[in-house]
Amino acid sequence: MSSSSRTDKSYFKKRRKYGIPFDYIDYQPKRRRCQIPRPLNEDEPGYSRRKALREQYYPVKKSKLKTTVSSDLLLDVLQCLNRNEALKCQLVSKQFHSAIAPVRPYLSLHILDELAIHYNGEIYAAGRERSVHLKSKHSIASLRYCLINTLQIDSLSKRIFEKLKMIKNLTYAKLKVNEFRSCQTFTITT
Amino acid sequence: MATESANGVSSPELNERDVVITTNDNRNFTVKIGVARVSKTINNMIQDLGESLDLSSGIPLPNVDGPIFEKVLEWCEEHKNAPEIKVEQDPHTRERKWFTMTEWEEEYFRKFLSHLWDLAMAANYLEIPSLYYYTCQKLAERIKGRTPEQIREMFGIEDDLTEEEKAEIRRTNVWCTY
């Protein structure tokens, strides 16, 4: 399915109806404006009943952890773990999330078994636990935090060359590859 | 009050002398200088103060409380002659290599399992690399293989992230499996 059709409401409607999970990797939501908090008092202008009910039934809980964990300390703890385990901690609390977010570039790298670029320019990445079809720029950019065991390309067509150039730009030329494999033999000039 | 000079005596002799350390809850600890010197912060204080160091009136530690300092001292006594630890990481994945702990160290952390964050912060302030990195490893060991819910429960943290924020985090971390 093309990315333009994803913005179509029917795509989500159908998926929701039949219980098909959304492809969250390639779905980029539109940037929203900063939301101004609405007053919870009924008399004030801009009162939202929905928000008031949400606050009533789902009040924001505050962290019990008395000590504020610094980013440096958390980085030293998370550097002992693989990237998956470390990033998982972002879901613990706001404090953890805000401490981990700035240190993400310094965490350990993901290990990808294979990154394949097909003749039509499509990119597939196979990790240890799952494989992903990389479409969005965001998902391609995330390759800079990956260690790729094998990079495989079908042939060096113009399309593939453009894709490689795009990967290079998006990852700031920080793609780490152990082995390069191809169906075609290349000369030095290519 | 007798004032003793820290510079006037040779180092081995000085290490056998006692110094009073005052924590932020006004508790005084009488410690051998050799033991206190495991902490680089205290060692620097001793060196900087030099002749003006008053061994009996105490070195103030405003960022550490008594109960935690007691635990830190236990570590320092055991590691006073230990060599500096070497922190290594995997050159490819950048993951830190884990240290092998002795039986005493394992027992020490088992005893103070509920104070690991405080211990790490105290070790960071006092600049005790061995205690700091070992505590970090122990914390990582506790986090490893657990779900965010289990981590929250273990450290007594309440969930203050909204569902939207969680969805956004999941979307951003393309390669993560939760």
Interface residues (C-beta under 8 A of the other chain):
Chain A: Y24 I25 Y27 V60 K61 K62 S63 K64 L65 T67 V69 S70 D72 L73 D76 V77 L78 Q79 C80 L81 N82 R83 N84 E85 L87 K88 C89 Q90 L91 V92 S93 K94 Q95 F96 H97 Y106 L107 S108 L109 H110 I111 L112 G127 E129 R130 V132 H138 S139 S142 Y145 C146 L147 K176
Chain B: Q89 D90 H92 T93 R94 E95 R96 W98 W117 D118 A120 M121 N124 Y132 Y133 C136 Q137 L139 A140 E141 I143 K144 G145 T147 P148 I151 R152 F155 G156 I157 E158 D159 D160 L161 T162 E165 K166 A167 I169 R170 R171 T172 N173 V174 W175 C176 T177 Y178
